[in-house]
Amino acid sequence: MEKRTLLAVVLSIITISGFYLIQYTFFPPKTITEPQSQTVVEQTPESIPADAVRPVQDGGPAGSPLPVYAMPEFTLDSTPASGAESFPQTEQFTVIETPLIIARLTNAGGDITGFKLKEHSDGADYVDMILDGTSEAHAFTIAFGGRDSVPVNSFFNSRRISDMAIEYYRDFSVNGGVFRLTKRYTFDPDEYMFQLEVSIDGGYSVPSLNFASAGEAPAAYTLAFGPQIGPSFNKLDGNYDYRRYMTFINGKLKEEKANANQAIVVSSRVSWAAIAGKYFAFIAVPDATAYEFAFSSRPAEPGIETASRLFITRPPLSASRGTDTFRFYLGPKTQKALAIYDNGANDFGYTDLRLEQAANAGGFWGILNPLETLLKWLLNLFYHLIPNYGVAIILVTMLVRMVMFPLTKKGSEATLRMQTMSPKIKEIQAKYKDNPQKMNVELAGLYKKEGYSPLSGCLPMLIQLPIFLAMYNLFNNHFELRGAMFIPGWIPDLSVPETVWNFAPFKIPILGWSDLRLLPFIYVGSQLLYGKVTQTPDQANNSQMKMMLYAMPLIFFFILYNVPSGLLVYWIMSNVLTMLQQLVINKIMAGKKAALAAAQPEKKVIVPPKKKKKR
């Protein structure tokens, strides 16, 4: 019995670990150092006065002076070249809208400041894949040199190519020569992927582009995304919301890991690189140039506790002109949206790009992918029958419990067998307590004689564990649960915790909770009832088992207080169904126990005659 109790404890530990440790942890990377003090010239038709201003630029306050941009070996020369084209000195915005997205672009650097997904909401607005803090975000910036160089945010001229395409360009001078930087964006009306072409044309005056910041390898420029992918979040705990860095190299997906103070630098040629959240992803697909990729979580923006940046550094440009082509995916992390880049059903001609792997969990969860896929299919099937994902979760849970009933019953029968053998086991243990080797031989002989395997009670639990973990992962991450209502007024979104009373700004000390939730209390009640029903007589007299019965639900109450409500609906329903199954099994076992007792021959008690007292 002691071995069985120990195994039960070990299984409990495994289960706990499965809930909050097996999930991938978000590993933030390296602090980006301040740029070196360098100067650059922008080719302009007239000298820019020292107090020239622009409305808002890179988070600076309105009316701030135009900055001097960092580019190594550049010399400041504000004298205009003869016949130079004029460039604007105020910020101008352009909005390009497709059936799927709304992109907001600025002529300050030719960057994108917003990328909203029209089919996905974030509160009262659309999900914005370029998440800013207290200042306006600028994504797809260009910095001449390595990733520590300051991005160019001077004002570009713009040229509208078509309804779906726009081009930004500006001239720069370097050591007497002039080159033009052009950024052309082309959006697709039917996809979340768009194309960015970066062109540099130095004519005959700039034969090559090769900048070297202090401590960095020479580079032509660095294209950067940041500061963070959307949607908005309260905390990246690595469990119920996270950011993962991924690269796909030589046909294999790799999750890049780094600590908070070190950037992740990938020098190998990548097919694509991604920053993935729980439901959405940013994926960069480069051309064949040998770029260097780097991920970083620093520096964080005001209003954003953790940044998630991607840097793409181009090696020196040896010719006087060149064009680099990038494709970027900013959208939902679903098989449906990503699979088109495998089967050729996209407008970019991609086949077998394997972007859908960004939606698959790797590591331990990758082992459960086939099982999770089956459960997901069942969930969507029930949803099509009854269009409510809360009901679909309950129906899937019921189906799984029905399928698992034979295993549950087998485990209970094994428990009953162990109880009937308990007196003989204790007798052997007492008889050979000083000879463990002989005791094990005698116990093995007893098990063989009775036709009992010590693992028969635990094996059904081990078989059910992968199903349990796959369901946990499904209900915690399934995209379609995002925004799915179960009970109006109480559970409006199965992908987030439900709330019956919000008492913000007050927060419970230490815990930091500002919401009263009902589902965690229902879960504790169901777990206590479940433990009471499934408790065996020998466990009722065991102080350790009693502690687990009452302490474990309370521990899980704090662990699961802020989990998605869909996950708790599944867990509560699983407890209720298992409890009902156990009541049925207990009734069956009681009948078998009574039949077994009736089959035993009744022992006659012989009372010796009383001796007559001698007088």
C-alpha positions as CSV (number, residue, x, y, z in Angstrom):
1,M,0.0,0.0,0.0
2,E,2.8,2.4,0.8
3,K,4.2,1.9,-2.8
4,R,0.8,2.6,-4.3
5,T,0.4,5.7,-2.1
6,L,3.8,7.0,-3.2
7,L,2.9,6.4,-6.8
8,A,-0.3,8.4,-6.4
9,V,1.7,11.3,-5.0
10,V,4.2,11.1,-7.9
11,L,1.3,11.1,-10.4
12,S,-0.1,14.2,-8.6
13,I,3.2,15.9,-8.9
14,I,3.3,15.0,-12.6
15,T,-0.2,16.4,-13.1
16,I,0.6,19.7,-11.4
17,S,3.8,20.1,-13.4
18,G,1.7,19.5,-16.6
19,F,-0.5,22.4,-15.7
20,Y,1.9,25.2,-15.2
21,L,5.5,24.1,-15.8
22,I,5.3,22.1,-19.1
23,Q,4.1,25.2,-21.1
24,Y,6.9,27.1,-22.8
25,T,8.4,30.0,-20.8
26,F,8.9,33.3,-22.4
27,F,12.6,34.0,-22.5
28,P,13.4,37.6,-23.0
29,P,16.7,38.6,-24.6
30,K,19.5,41.3,-24.6
31,T,19.6,44.9,-23.7
32,I,20.3,47.1,-26.7
33,T,23.0,49.6,-26.1
34,E,22.8,53.3,-26.8
35,P,23.9,54.2,-30.3
36,Q,27.3,55.7,-31.0
37,S,27.5,59.4,-31.6
38,Q,27.7,59.8,-35.4
39,T,26.3,62.1,-38.0
40,V,24.4,61.8,-41.3
41,V,23.5,64.2,-44.0
42,E,20.0,64.3,-45.6
43,Q,20.0,65.7,-49.1
44,T,17.7,68.7,-48.9
45,P,17.0,71.7,-51.2
46,E,17.8,74.1,-48.5
47,S,19.5,74.3,-45.1
48,I,17.4,73.0,-42.3
49,P,17.4,75.5,-39.5
50,A,18.5,74.4,-36.0
51,D,15.0,75.0,-34.6
52,A,13.1,73.1,-37.3
53,V,10.3,71.1,-35.8
54,R,7.8,68.3,-36.8
55,P,4.6,67.3,-35.1
56,V,5.4,63.9,-33.5
57,Q,8.3,61.7,-34.3
58,D,9.4,58.4,-32.7
59,G,7.6,59.2,-29.5
60,G,9.2,62.6,-29.1
61,P,6.9,65.5,-28.0
62,A,5.4,67.8,-30.5
63,G,7.7,70.6,-31.5
64,S,10.9,68.7,-30.7
65,P,13.9,69.6,-32.9
66,L,14.7,67.4,-35.9
67,P,17.4,64.9,-34.8
68,V,20.7,64.2,-36.4
69,Y,20.7,60.6,-37.5
70,A,23.5,58.2,-36.6
71,M,25.4,56.8,-39.6
72,P,29.1,56.0,-39.3
73,E,31.6,58.0,-41.3
74,F,29.0,60.5,-42.5
75,T,29.8,64.2,-42.5
76,L,27.2,66.9,-41.9
77,D,26.7,68.9,-45.1
78,S,23.4,70.9,-45.3
79,T,24.4,72.6,-48.5
80,P,21.9,71.4,-51.1
81,A,23.1,69.7,-54.2
82,S,22.2,71.4,-57.5
83,G,18.8,70.5,-58.7
84,A,18.0,68.3,-55.7
85,E,14.4,67.2,-55.1
86,S,12.6,68.8,-52.2
87,F,11.3,66.7,-49.3
88,P,8.5,67.5,-46.9
89,Q,9.1,68.9,-43.4
90,T,5.8,67.8,-41.8
91,E,4.5,64.3,-41.0
92,Q,1.9,62.9,-43.3
93,F,-0.1,59.7,-42.8
94,T,-1.6,57.3,-45.4
95,V,-4.2,54.5,-44.6
96,I,-4.5,51.5,-46.9
97,E,-7.4,49.2,-46.2
98,T,-8.2,45.8,-47.5
99,P,-11.0,43.4,-46.6
100,L,-8.7,42.0,-43.9
101,I,-6.5,44.8,-42.6
102,I,-6.1,48.5,-42.0
103,A,-2.5,49.7,-42.4
104,R,-1.5,53.1,-41.2
105,L,1.8,54.4,-42.7
106,T,3.8,57.6,-42.1
107,N,6.3,59.5,-44.2
108,A,8.5,59.8,-41.1
109,G,11.0,57.1,-42.0
110,G,8.4,55.5,-44.3
111,D,7.3,53.3,-41.4
112,I,4.1,51.5,-40.5
113,T,2.5,52.8,-37.3
114,G,-0.6,50.6,-37.2
115,F,-1.7,47.3,-38.6
116,K,-5.3,46.4,-37.5
117,L,-7.0,43.1,-38.2
118,K,-10.6,43.7,-39.2
119,E,-11.9,40.2,-38.3
120,H,-10.4,40.2,-34.8
121,S,-11.3,42.5,-31.9
122,D,-9.3,43.7,-28.9
123,G,-11.9,45.2,-26.6
124,A,-13.9,47.9,-28.5
125,D,-11.3,48.1,-31.3
126,Y,-9.7,45.8,-33.8
127,V,-6.5,43.9,-32.8
128,D,-3.5,46.1,-33.7
129,M,-0.5,43.9,-34.5
130,I,1.9,46.8,-33.9
131,L,1.3,47.4,-30.2
132,D,2.6,50.7,-28.8
133,G,2.9,52.0,-25.3
134,T,2.4,55.6,-24.3
135,S,4.1,56.8,-27.5
136,E,3.3,56.0,-31.1
137,A,4.9,52.8,-32.4
138,H,7.1,52.8,-35.5
139,A,7.6,49.4,-37.2
140,F,9.7,48.4,-40.2
141,T,12.2,51.2,-39.5
142,I,15.5,51.4,-41.4
143,A,18.8,52.2,-39.6
144,F,22.0,52.6,-41.5
145,G,24.5,50.1,-39.9
146,G,23.8,47.5,-37.3
147,R,20.9,47.0,-34.9
148,D,22.3,49.5,-32.4
149,S,22.1,52.3,-34.9
150,V,19.4,55.0,-34.7
151,P,16.5,54.5,-37.1
152,V,16.0,57.1,-39.8
153,N,12.9,59.1,-39.1
154,S,13.3,62.0,-41.4
155,F,10.4,62.9,-43.7
156,F,10.2,61.0,-47.0
157,N,8.4,61.8,-50.2
158,S,5.6,59.3,-51.0
159,R,4.2,58.0,-54.3
160,R,1.0,56.1,-54.5
161,I,1.6,53.2,-56.9
162,S,-1.9,51.7,-56.7
163,D,-4.8,51.2,-54.2
164,M,-2.7,48.4,-52.6
165,A,0.9,49.9,-53.0
166,I,2.8,52.9,-51.8
167,E,6.4,54.0,-52.1
168,Y,8.5,56.2,-49.8
169,Y,11.9,57.6,-50.9
170,R,14.5,60.1,-49.7
171,D,18.0,61.1,-50.7
172,F,21.0,61.0,-48.4
173,S,24.5,62.3,-48.8
174,V,27.6,60.5,-47.6
175,N,31.1,62.0,-48.0
176,G,30.1,64.0,-51.0
177,G,28.1,61.3,-52.7
178,V,24.3,61.0,-52.9
179,F,22.2,57.8,-52.7
180,R,18.4,57.3,-52.6
181,L,16.7,55.0,-50.1
182,T,13.3,53.7,-51.2
183,K,10.7,51.6,-49.3
184,R,7.8,50.2,-51.4
185,Y,4.9,48.4,-49.6
186,T,2.5,46.2,-51.6
187,F,-0.5,44.8,-49.8
188,D,-2.7,41.9,-50.8
189,P,-6.5,42.2,-50.5
190,D,-7.0,38.6,-49.6
191,E,-4.0,37.8,-47.3
192,Y,-2.4,39.0,-44.0
193,M,1.0,38.9,-45.8
194,F,2.4,41.9,-47.5
195,Q,5.6,42.7,-49.4
196,L,8.3,45.3,-48.5
197,E,11.0,46.2,-51.0
198,V,14.0,48.1,-49.8
199,S,16.1,49.7,-52.6
200,I,19.3,51.7,-52.4
201,D,20.6,53.6,-55.5
202,G,23.9,55.3,-55.2
203,G,24.4,55.9,-58.9
204,Y,28.0,56.6,-59.6
205,S,28.7,58.8,-56.5
206,V,28.3,56.0,-53.9
207,P,29.8,52.8,-55.3
208,S,29.0,50.8,-52.1
209,L,27.2,51.0,-48.8
210,N,29.2,49.7,-45.9
211,F,28.7,51.1,-42.3
212,A,30.4,49.8,-39.2
213,S,29.1,50.8,-35.7
214,A,31.4,50.3,-32.8
215,G,31.5,46.7,-31.7
216,E,29.4,45.5,-34.6
217,A,30.2,43.9,-37.9
218,P,29.9,46.0,-41.1
219,A,26.4,46.3,-42.5
220,A,24.4,48.3,-45.0
221,Y,21.3,48.7,-42.9
222,T,19.0,47.1,-40.3
223,L,15.3,46.7,-40.8
224,A,13.5,46.5,-37.5
225,F,10.0,45.5,-36.2
226,G,8.8,46.6,-32.8
227,P,8.2,47.4,-30.1
228,Q,5.7,44.6,-29.5
229,I,3.2,42.5,-31.4
230,G,-0.5,42.9,-30.5
231,P,-3.1,42.4,-29.1
232,S,-2.8,44.2,-25.7
233,F,-2.0,42.1,-22.7
234,N,-1.8,42.5,-18.9
235,K,1.2,40.2,-18.3
236,L,3.3,37.8,-20.3
237,D,3.5,35.0,-17.7
238,G,4.8,32.4,-20.2
239,N,1.7,30.3,-19.6
240,Y,-1.6,32.0,-20.4
241,D,0.1,34.7,-22.6
242,Y,3.6,34.7,-24.0
243,R,5.9,35.7,-26.8
244,R,8.0,33.1,-28.4
245,Y,10.9,33.6,-30.9
246,M,11.1,31.0,-33.7
247,T,13.3,30.4,-36.7
248,F,12.9,27.9,-39.5
249,I,16.3,26.7,-40.8
250,N,17.0,23.8,-43.2
251,G,13.5,22.4,-42.8
252,K,13.5,22.5,-39.0
253,L,11.7,24.7,-36.6
254,K,13.7,26.0,-33.7
255,E,12.6,28.0,-30.7
256,E,15.2,30.6,-29.9
257,K,15.8,31.1,-26.2
258,A,17.6,34.0,-24.4
259,N,17.9,35.6,-21.1
260,A,16.7,39.2,-20.3
261,N,20.1,40.8,-21.0
262,Q,21.2,39.1,-24.1
263,A,19.8,39.4,-27.7
264,I,19.3,36.3,-29.7
265,V,21.5,36.5,-32.8
266,V,20.9,34.0,-35.6
267,S,23.6,34.1,-38.3
268,S,22.4,31.0,-40.2
269,R,20.3,31.6,-43.3
270,V,16.7,31.3,-42.3
271,S,13.6,30.4,-44.3
272,W,11.6,32.5,-42.0
273,A,11.6,34.0,-38.5
274,A,8.7,34.7,-36.2
275,I,7.5,36.3,-33.0
276,A,4.5,34.3,-31.8
277,G,2.0,35.1,-29.2
278,K,-0.8,32.9,-27.9
279,Y,-3.2,33.7,-30.8
280,F,-1.3,36.0,-33.3
281,A,2.1,36.0,-35.0
282,F,4.5,38.2,-36.8
283,I,6.5,36.2,-39.4
284,A,9.3,37.5,-41.6
285,V,10.2,35.8,-44.9
286,P,13.4,37.1,-46.5
287,D,14.8,36.7,-49.9
288,A,18.0,34.7,-50.6
289,T,20.4,37.3,-49.2
290,A,22.4,36.2,-46.2
291,Y,20.8,38.4,-43.6
292,E,21.6,38.3,-39.8
293,F,18.5,38.0,-37.7
294,A,18.2,39.1,-34.0
295,F,15.4,39.1,-31.4
296,S,15.4,41.4,-28.4
297,S,13.1,42.3,-25.6
298,R,14.9,45.5,-24.8
299,P,14.5,48.3,-24.5
300,A,10.9,48.3,-23.4
301,E,8.7,51.2,-24.3
302,P,6.9,53.3,-21.7
303,G,3.6,51.6,-21.2
304,I,4.9,48.2,-22.3
305,E,6.7,46.1,-19.7
306,T,8.3,43.8,-22.3
307,A,9.2,44.5,-25.9
308,S,9.5,41.9,-28.6
309,R,11.6,43.1,-31.5
310,L,13.0,41.5,-34.6
311,F,16.1,43.0,-36.4
312,I,17.1,42.0,-39.9
313,T,20.6,43.2,-40.7
314,R,21.8,43.3,-44.3
315,P,25.4,42.7,-45.1
316,P,27.4,45.5,-46.9
317,L,26.1,46.4,-50.3
318,S,29.1,46.1,-52.7
319,A,27.3,47.5,-55.7
320,S,26.1,51.0,-56.3
321,R,22.5,49.9,-56.3
322,G,20.4,46.9,-55.1
323,T,16.9,45.9,-54.0
324,D,16.0,43.5,-51.2
325,T,12.5,41.9,-51.0
326,F,10.8,40.9,-47.7
327,R,7.4,39.4,-47.1
328,F,5.8,39.8,-43.7
329,Y,2.9,38.0,-42.2
330,L,0.9,39.8,-39.4
331,G,-2.2,37.9,-38.5
332,P,-3.9,35.1,-36.6
333,K,-1.8,32.1,-35.6
334,T,-4.2,29.5,-37.1
335,Q,-3.7,26.5,-39.3
336,K,-6.3,27.9,-41.8
337,A,-4.6,31.2,-42.3
338,L,-1.1,29.8,-42.4
339,A,-1.7,26.6,-44.4
340,I,-2.1,28.5,-47.7
341,Y,1.6,29.1,-47.8
342,D,2.1,25.3,-48.0
343,N,-0.5,24.4,-50.6
344,G,0.2,27.3,-53.0
345,A,-3.2,28.9,-52.5
346,N,-1.5,32.3,-52.0
347,D,-0.7,35.2,-54.3
348,F,3.0,35.1,-53.6
349,G,3.6,31.7,-55.1
350,Y,4.8,30.0,-51.9
351,T,4.6,26.3,-51.6
352,D,5.8,24.2,-48.7
353,L,6.9,27.3,-46.7
354,R,5.7,25.5,-43.5
355,L,4.5,28.6,-41.7
356,E,1.8,26.5,-40.0
357,Q,4.5,25.1,-37.8
358,A,4.5,28.5,-36.0
359,A,1.0,27.6,-34.8
360,N,2.1,24.2,-33.5
361,A,3.4,23.8,-30.0
362,G,6.9,22.3,-29.9
363,G,8.8,20.3,-27.3
364,F,6.6,18.2,-25.0
365,W,3.4,19.5,-26.4
366,G,4.5,18.5,-29.9
367,I,4.2,14.9,-28.9
368,L,0.5,15.5,-28.2
369,N,-0.3,17.3,-31.5
370,P,-2.0,14.3,-33.1
371,L,-4.2,13.8,-30.1
372,E,-4.9,17.5,-29.8
373,T,-5.8,17.7,-33.5
374,L,-8.4,14.9,-33.0
375,L,-9.9,16.7,-29.9
376,K,-10.0,20.0,-31.9
377,W,-11.9,18.3,-34.7
378,L,-14.4,16.9,-32.2
379,L,-14.8,20.4,-30.6
380,N,-15.5,22.0,-33.9
381,L,-17.9,19.2,-34.9
382,F,-20.0,19.8,-31.7
383,Y,-19.8,23.5,-32.3
384,H,-21.3,23.1,-35.8
385,L,-24.1,21.1,-34.2
386,I,-24.7,23.5,-31.4
387,P,-23.0,26.9,-32.1
388,N,-21.8,27.6,-28.6
389,Y,-18.2,26.7,-27.7
390,G,-19.0,26.4,-24.0
391,V,-21.6,23.7,-24.8
392,A,-19.0,22.1,-27.3
393,I,-16.5,21.9,-24.5
394,I,-19.0,20.1,-22.2
395,L,-19.9,17.7,-25.0
396,V,-16.3,16.9,-25.8
397,T,-15.6,16.3,-22.1
398,M,-18.6,14.0,-21.8
399,L,-17.5,12.0,-24.9
400,V,-14.0,11.6,-23.5
401,R,-15.2,10.5,-20.1
402,M,-17.4,7.9,-21.8
403,V,-14.5,6.6,-23.8
404,M,-12.4,6.6,-20.7
405,F,-15.0,4.8,-18.5
406,P,-13.7,1.3,-19.1
407,L,-10.2,2.4,-17.9
408,T,-11.7,4.2,-14.9
409,K,-13.7,1.1,-14.0
410,K,-10.6,-1.1,-14.4
411,G,-8.7,1.1,-12.1
412,S,-11.4,0.9,-9.5
413,E,-11.6,-2.9,-9.7
414,A,-7.9,-3.0,-9.2
415,T,-8.3,-0.9,-6.1
416,L,-11.0,-3.3,-4.7
417,R,-8.7,-6.2,-5.4
418,M,-5.9,-4.5,-3.5
419,Q,-8.3,-3.9,-0.5
420,T,-9.2,-7.6,-0.4
421,M,-5.6,-8.6,-0.5
422,S,-4.5,-6.0,2.1
423,P,-4.6,-8.4,5.2
424,K,-2.4,-10.9,3.4
425,I,0.0,-8.2,2.3
426,K,0.3,-6.8,5.8
427,E,0.9,-10.3,7.2
428,I,3.8,-10.9,4.8
429,Q,5.2,-7.4,5.5
430,A,5.1,-8.1,9.3
431,K,6.5,-11.6,8.9
432,Y,9.5,-10.6,6.8
433,K,10.0,-7.0,7.9
434,D,13.7,-7.8,8.7
435,N,14.2,-9.5,5.3
436,P,13.2,-7.2,2.4
437,Q,14.4,-9.6,-0.3
438,K,12.3,-12.4,1.1
439,M,9.3,-10.1,1.5
440,N,9.5,-9.1,-2.1
441,V,9.7,-12.7,-3.2
442,E,6.6,-13.6,-1.1
443,L,4.6,-10.6,-2.3
444,A,5.4,-11.5,-5.9
445,G,4.2,-15.0,-5.2
446,L,1.0,-13.7,-3.7
447,Y,0.3,-11.4,-6.7
448,K,1.0,-14.3,-9.1
449,K,-1.3,-16.6,-7.1
450,E,-4.1,-14.1,-7.0
451,G,-3.6,-13.1,-10.6
452,Y,-3.0,-9.4,-9.7
453,S,-0.6,-6.9,-11.1
454,P,0.5,-4.0,-8.9
455,L,0.5,-1.7,-11.9
456,S,-3.1,-2.5,-12.8
457,G,-4.5,0.3,-10.7
458,C,-2.0,2.9,-11.9
459,L,-1.8,2.0,-15.6
460,P,-5.3,3.3,-16.4
461,M,-4.3,6.7,-14.8
462,L,-1.1,6.9,-16.9
463,I,-3.0,6.1,-20.1
464,Q,-5.5,8.9,-19.3
465,L,-2.8,11.5,-18.5
466,P,-1.9,12.4,-22.2
467,I,-5.6,12.9,-23.0
468,F,-6.0,15.1,-20.0
469,L,-2.9,17.2,-20.9
470,A,-4.0,17.4,-24.6
471,M,-7.4,18.7,-23.5
472,Y,-5.8,21.2,-21.2
473,N,-3.6,22.6,-24.0
474,L,-6.5,22.7,-26.4
475,F,-8.9,24.6,-24.2
476,N,-6.1,26.9,-23.1
477,N,-4.9,27.8,-26.7
478,H,-7.6,27.0,-29.2
479,F,-7.9,30.2,-31.4
480,E,-11.7,29.9,-31.9
481,L,-12.3,30.2,-28.2
482,R,-11.0,33.8,-28.4
483,G,-14.1,36.0,-28.1
484,A,-16.5,33.0,-27.9
485,M,-19.4,33.6,-25.6
486,F,-20.7,30.8,-23.3
487,I,-23.2,32.5,-20.9
488,P,-24.2,36.1,-21.7
489,G,-23.5,38.5,-18.9
490,W,-21.2,36.0,-17.1
491,I,-18.8,34.3,-19.5
492,P,-18.6,36.5,-22.6
493,D,-15.2,35.2,-23.7
494,L,-13.9,31.6,-23.1
495,S,-10.3,32.6,-23.8
496,V,-10.1,35.0,-20.8
497,P,-11.0,34.7,-17.1
498,E,-14.6,35.5,-16.3
499,T,-15.5,38.3,-13.8
500,V,-18.6,38.8,-11.6
501,W,-17.3,41.9,-9.9
502,N,-14.4,44.2,-10.7
503,F,-13.2,46.3,-7.7
504,A,-10.3,48.1,-9.4
505,P,-8.3,50.2,-8.7
506,F,-8.2,48.3,-5.4
507,K,-6.1,45.1,-5.5
508,I,-5.9,42.3,-3.0
509,P,-2.5,42.6,-1.3
510,I,0.2,40.1,-2.4
511,L,-2.1,38.4,-4.9
512,G,-2.8,41.5,-6.9
513,W,-6.3,40.4,-7.8
514,S,-8.9,43.1,-8.7
515,D,-11.6,40.8,-9.9
516,L,-14.0,38.4,-8.2
517,R,-14.4,35.3,-10.2
518,L,-17.0,32.6,-9.7
519,L,-15.6,29.7,-11.7
520,P,-12.6,29.1,-9.4
521,F,-14.9,28.7,-6.4
522,I,-17.1,26.2,-8.4
523,Y,-13.9,24.3,-9.3
524,V,-12.8,24.0,-5.7
525,G,-16.3,22.7,-4.7
526,S,-16.3,20.1,-7.5
527,Q,-12.7,19.0,-6.7
528,L,-13.6,18.5,-3.0
529,L,-16.7,16.5,-3.9
530,Y,-14.7,14.5,-6.5
531,G,-12.0,13.7,-3.9
532,K,-14.6,12.7,-1.3
533,V,-16.4,10.3,-3.7
534,T,-13.2,8.7,-5.0
535,Q,-11.6,8.3,-1.6
536,T,-11.1,4.7,-0.6
537,P,-11.6,3.4,3.0
538,D,-7.8,3.1,3.6
539,Q,-7.2,6.6,2.3
540,A,-9.8,8.0,4.7
541,N,-7.6,6.9,7.6
542,N,-4.4,8.2,6.0
543,S,-3.5,11.7,7.2
544,Q,-1.3,12.3,4.1
545,M,-4.2,11.4,1.8
546,K,-6.5,13.6,3.8
547,M,-4.1,16.5,3.4
548,M,-4.0,16.0,-0.3
549,L,-7.8,15.8,-0.5
550,Y,-8.3,19.2,1.1
551,A,-5.0,21.0,0.4
552,M,-4.6,20.3,-3.4
553,P,-7.9,22.0,-4.4
554,L,-6.9,25.1,-2.4
555,I,-3.5,25.2,-4.0
556,F,-5.0,24.9,-7.5
557,F,-7.5,27.6,-6.6
558,F,-4.7,30.1,-6.5
559,I,-2.9,28.7,-9.5
560,L,-6.0,28.6,-11.7
561,Y,-7.7,31.8,-10.5
562,N,-6.7,33.8,-13.7
563,V,-6.8,31.0,-16.3
564,P,-9.1,31.2,-19.3
565,S,-12.7,30.4,-18.4
566,G,-12.9,27.7,-21.1
567,L,-10.3,25.7,-19.3
568,L,-12.2,25.9,-16.0
569,V,-15.4,24.9,-17.7
570,Y,-13.7,21.8,-18.9
571,W,-12.1,21.0,-15.6
572,I,-15.3,21.5,-13.6
573,M,-17.3,19.4,-16.0
574,S,-14.6,16.7,-15.9
575,N,-14.7,16.6,-12.1
576,V,-18.5,16.3,-12.1
577,L,-18.6,13.5,-14.7
578,T,-15.8,11.6,-13.1
579,M,-17.6,11.9,-9.8
580,L,-20.9,10.5,-11.3
581,Q,-18.9,7.7,-12.9
582,Q,-17.3,6.9,-9.6
583,L,-20.7,6.7,-7.9
584,V,-21.8,4.2,-10.6
585,I,-18.6,2.2,-10.2
586,N,-18.9,2.2,-6.4
587,K,-22.4,0.7,-6.8
588,I,-21.1,-2.0,-9.2
589,M,-18.1,-2.7,-6.9
590,A,-20.4,-3.0,-3.8
591,G,-22.5,-5.6,-5.7
592,K,-19.3,-7.5,-6.6
593,K,-18.0,-7.3,-3.1
594,A,-21.3,-8.6,-1.7
595,A,-21.3,-11.5,-4.2
596,L,-17.7,-12.3,-3.3
597,A,-18.5,-12.4,0.4
598,A,-21.5,-14.6,-0.3
599,A,-19.4,-17.0,-2.3
600,Q,-17.0,-17.5,0.6
601,P,-17.8,-20.6,2.8
602,E,-19.2,-19.5,6.1
603,K,-16.9,-20.4,9.0
604,K,-18.6,-22.2,11.9
605,V,-17.6,-21.0,15.3
606,I,-17.2,-23.9,17.7
607,V,-17.9,-22.9,21.3
608,P,-16.1,-25.3,23.7
609,P,-18.3,-26.7,26.5
610,K,-18.1,-25.1,29.8
611,K,-16.2,-27.1,32.4
612,K,-18.1,-28.1,35.5
613,K,-16.8,-26.7,38.7
614,K,-15.6,-29.2,41.2
615,R,-17.4,-29.1,44.5
